[in-house]
Amino acid sequence: MALGTHSYALTTTWTGNLGTGTSSYRDYTRDVTVAIEGKPDLLASSDKPFRGDPTRWNPEDMLLAALSECHLLSYLHACVTAGVVVTDYRDDASGTMEEDGRGSGAFTEVVLHPVVTVRDPAMVEAAHAAHAQANAWCFIANSVAFPVRHEATILVEGE
């Protein structure tokens, strides 16, 4: 039974009409603007191999970012409940997507590489354990059909 329902809304607008619309595969750009009221617009496109603008966010970037940020936020909460004081967190996340040869594809895995700094050496074990709790709590990780792994490094402040 769901305890609460949360709704999200945004507007995605294609801005890549070069004058002839989608008259052919090469006659338009993949540029889009993602807008949410009260937030800065996000300039997006498809990934470069799919004729996109590599200077803009693509859906694959955004999925990876959503997984990384969700784990980070869930992890901070898990640490608070475990009495772990985190003073720094950085994640160099990576993901693998495989094309299926029929014009589609799917992510096969995402690996998070969080480097976490905690205040006290006595917190290291609980800091490691909090990653499993964060993975279980992450709404985005719970919504995807591929594994989201984490390979964490825990550092102690001042060491």
ChimeraX attribute file (.defattr): number of C-alpha atoms within 10 A of each C-alpha:
attribute: neighborCount
match mode: 1-to-1
recipient: residues
	/A:1	3
	/A:2	4
	/A:3	4
	/A:4	6
	/A:5	5
	/A:6	4
	/A:7	5
	/A:8	5
	/A:9	8
	/A:10	9
	/A:11	12
	/A:12	15
	/A:13	12
	/A:14	14
	/A:15	15
	/A:16	16
	/A:17	14
	/A:18	10
	/A:19	9
	/A:20	9
	/A:21	12
	/A:22	13
	/A:23	10
	/A:24	8
	/A:25	9
	/A:26	9
	/A:27	13
	/A:28	17
	/A:29	19
	/A:30	19
	/A:31	20
	/A:32	20
	/A:33	18
	/A:34	16
	/A:35	16
	/A:36	14
	/A:37	9
	/A:38	6
	/A:39	8
	/A:40	9
	/A:41	13
	/A:42	14
	/A:43	17
	/A:44	25
	/A:45	25
	/A:46	20
	/A:47	18
	/A:48	13
	/A:49	8
	/A:50	9
	/A:51	15
	/A:52	17
	/A:53	18
	/A:54	13
	/A:55	11
	/A:56	17
	/A:57	19
	/A:58	20
	/A:59	12
	/A:60	16
	/A:61	15
	/A:62	12
	/A:63	16
	/A:64	20
	/A:65	14
	/A:66	16
	/A:67	23
	/A:68	27
	/A:69	16
	/A:70	18
	/A:71	28
	/A:72	22
	/A:73	14
	/A:74	20
	/A:75	26
	/A:76	19
	/A:77	17
	/A:78	22
	/A:79	23
	/A:80	12
	/A:81	10
	/A:82	14
	/A:83	12
	/A:84	21
	/A:85	16
	/A:86	21
	/A:87	12
	/A:88	13
	/A:89	16
	/A:90	14
	/A:91	19
	/A:92	10
	/A:93	18
	/A:94	14
	/A:95	15
	/A:96	12
	/A:97	12
	/A:98	11
	/A:99	10
	/A:100	9
	/A:101	7
	/A:102	6
	/A:103	6
	/A:104	8
	/A:105	11
	/A:106	13
	/A:107	17
	/A:108	13
	/A:109	17
	/A:110	21
	/A:111	20
	/A:112	22
	/A:113	17
	/A:114	20
	/A:115	15
	/A:116	21
	/A:117	23
	/A:118	21
	/A:119	17
	/A:120	15
	/A:121	14
	/A:122	11
	/A:123	20
	/A:124	20
	/A:125	11
	/A:126	14
	/A:127	27
	/A:128	17
	/A:129	14
	/A:130	22
	/A:131	23
	/A:132	15
	/A:133	16
	/A:134	21
	/A:135	22
	/A:136	14
	/A:137	18
	/A:138	20
	/A:139	15
	/A:140	17
	/A:141	21
	/A:142	14
	/A:143	9
	/A:144	13
	/A:145	11
	/A:146	13
	/A:147	13
	/A:148	19
	/A:149	16
	/A:150	18
	/A:151	13
	/A:152	16
	/A:153	16
	/A:154	18
	/A:155	21
	/A:156	17
	/A:157	14
	/A:158	8
	/A:159	8
